[in-house]
């Protein structure tokens, strides 16, 4: 007799790295360990394979949540009709080829989505939005990039305040209208995509969080890194707990539909 799953299955997006011999699929462990606690789910790494190698419809049918991870790479600008990247910009076309259509399919199917750093950018681009490719070149904007003159733990220090949209999804999760967050990104949201609502901004106006209120389930993207440092606390913990609650609700609905079909 098959056992009934009690924890939601949460897909965690990986990156493709081309070595001298074999290709590698890579995801920082911090994105995997935040799924059991505090999210409360089972992590499953989604590889960034060549176009057509994954049946995304079948994948979405088995997922109860989708976690879009951060990465050193950036979304290729042709996906949002942006100008060519500056030479030396890291890209991951295989990841783009998996995540962008996967995001659209997940949202359509009512699978909860949480995007982190590159993940918020992927979420916005998948829904037709655009990106600033080099925030640090913009007038009257902070340099939001990771500091390279400090040790590892200090890279994830609180860097600036965010102000949350009154009555928005993030403000409801936080139970507050401001918070301190870290900052390790060079790119950011320019124009929000279709149905995308700004949930928080930095003091310089850069978008720090978005949601999709018209979606069937939880959809949230944050520009900072809530998964680090550990232990995950405060607003960051509340975000993962809210995402986990939505994933459990999806699991319950999915099992209900499966039972009804038997």
N, C-alpha and C positions, 0 to 999 in steps of 0.2 A: 504494500500500500504506500503510495507517495505521501510524503510529509507536506504539510502546508507551510509555506514560508511565513516566518513571523517578523522578519526585518525587511525593509524595502531595499531593493537592488538599485544602487546609485552608480551610474556611469561616470568615470573620471577621465577626461580627455588627456591624451598623451601627445608628445611631439615626435617628429621623425628626424633622425640625425643620420647623415650619410657618412660613413667611415671610409677608410681606404679599401676595406674588403667588404664587410657586412654592414647592412643598415641596422640602426638601433632605434627602438621605441623607448622614449624617456619621459618620466613624470617624477617630479620631486616628491619624496616620501611624505612631506608635510601635507600634500593634497589628498593623500590616501589615508593618513592617520586621523584626519579631522572628520572622516566619514563615520567610523564607529562611535567616536566621542569628539565633539558633542552632538553631531548630527543624528546618530542613532540608526545607522544603516550599514549595508554590506557594500564595500567598494568593488567595482569592476573596471579595470583599465580598458579604455577604448583606444585601439591603435590608430595611428594616422597612416593608413595604407593607401595604395594607389586608387585612383578613381574607379569606382565600380566593384572594388574588392569586398566591400561590406554591404550587406543588405540592410540599409538603414531602416526600412519599414519594419523588418523583423526585429531589429535591435530595439527600436522604440517600443514595440509591442511588449518587450520583456523588461523595460526599465520603469522604475518608480521615481527616478530623479536623475538629473543631469548636472554635473559639476564641471564648469568650464574653467580650466586652470590658467594660471599665469605662465609666462614663458619669456625667454630672452628675444624670441622672434616677434615680428609684427605682421599683421594682416597685409597681404599684398595690395597695393593701392588701386589696382585695376578693379578690385571688387567694389570699390565705392567711387570710381571714376575720379580718383585723385591723381595728382602729378606723380611722375616717377620718383621713387625713393632716392635719397642721397646715397651715394656709393658707400658700401660697407654696412648698410642696414640689413639686419638679419631677417630672413623670411622663411616660411615653412609651407610651401604650396600644398603638400600632402595634407597637412593639418587643416588648412583652409578648405580643401576639397572635401574633408569629412565634416568638420564642425559647422560650417555655414549652412549646408542643407540639413544637417542633423538638428540644429537649433530650430529651424522652421518646422520640421516634422514633429519635434518634441512639443513645441508650443501648440501646434494644431491638434495633437493627440491629448493635450492636457497633462503632459508630464512636467512636473515642477523643474525649474531651471534656476541655478545660481551661477553667475559669472564673476570671476575674480581677475582683476587687472587686465591681461589680454582678453580674458573671458568677457568682460563688460564691453570691450571694443568689438569682439566677434558678435556679441548679441546685437549691438547697435547696427553693425554692417549687415548682418543677416536680415535685418528688418528694413533695410534701405537707407540707413543713416550714413554719415561721413565722419572722418577722423581728422584731427590735427596730427600731422606726422612728427612735428618737432615743436612741442610746447615752449621749450626754452628759447626758441627763435622769435616767439611772438612778443609784441610790445605789451608791457604792463602785465606780464604773467610770471609766476614763479618758475624756478627750475625745479621740477617735480622729480627729477631723476634720483636714483639711489646714490648715496654718498659712497665714494670709494676710498676715502681717507680715514675711515673708522673701522673698528672690528665688526665681525659678523652681527652680533647682537644689536649693536648700535645702528646698523643699517635699517632696522625695523623699529627704531624709536618713534614715538609720536612726533610728527613733523609739522602738522598744522591742524587747525580746527575745520570742521565742516558744519554747514548750516543746513538742516533738513527742511524739506518742504512741509509747511504746516498741513496737518491732516493726511499726509502721504503715508504710503506703506512703511517706509523706513522709520518715519517718526513714530508710527504706532508700535513697531517692533521695539524701538529704542525706549519709548516712554519719555522722550526728551526731544529738544529741537537742535541741540549742538552736541558735538563729540570731538575728541582728538583722534587722529588717525595717522598711520605711517604713510610714506610716499616713496615709491620706487618705479616710476613710470616716465617715459619720455613722450609717449603719445597719449591722446585723450579724445573724448567725443567732441565733435564740432556740431553738426546738425543731427538731432535725434531722428531715429527711424520712424516708420509708420506705427502709430499706436504707442510709441515710447514716451514716457513722462519722466522728467528730471525729478529725482528724489532728494538730491543733496548737491551742494556746490562748495568749492574751496573759497577762501577769501578773495582770490583773484578771478573768480568766476568760472574756473574750470569745473566741468561736471564730475562729480564724485560718486553718484549713484543714480540708477535708472530703474524703472519698472515698466510693466506692460499691463495696465489696469484692465484692459479688455480681454486678456488671456483667460483661458479656462481654469488655470491653476497658478500657483505661485511662480512669478518670474521676477528676478531681481539681479541686478548687476552692480558691483562695487568696484571702484578704481583702486582702492588700497588693498592690503593683504590681511584679511581677518584671520587667516589660518596660522599666523605667526606674530608675536612669540607665543610659546606655550608655557603654562597652561592658558588656554583660550578663555578670556574673561570679558566681562562688560558687554558692550554693544556687539562685539564680534561673536561672543558666545550666543547671544540672543538671535543673531542672524542665522547661525547654523541650526539652532533649535527650531526656529520658525520654518526653515527649509526642511528640516527633518520631519516636522509635524505634517507638512504638505505632502512629503514623500510617503509617509505612513497612510495618510488619507487616500493617496492614489493606489497604494497596495491594496487597501481594503476594498476600494471600488473595483480594482482589476480582478481580485479574487471573487467578488460578488458577481461580476459579469461572467467569469469563467464557470462558477457554480450554476448560474442560471442557464448557461448554454449546455450543460451536461444532461 
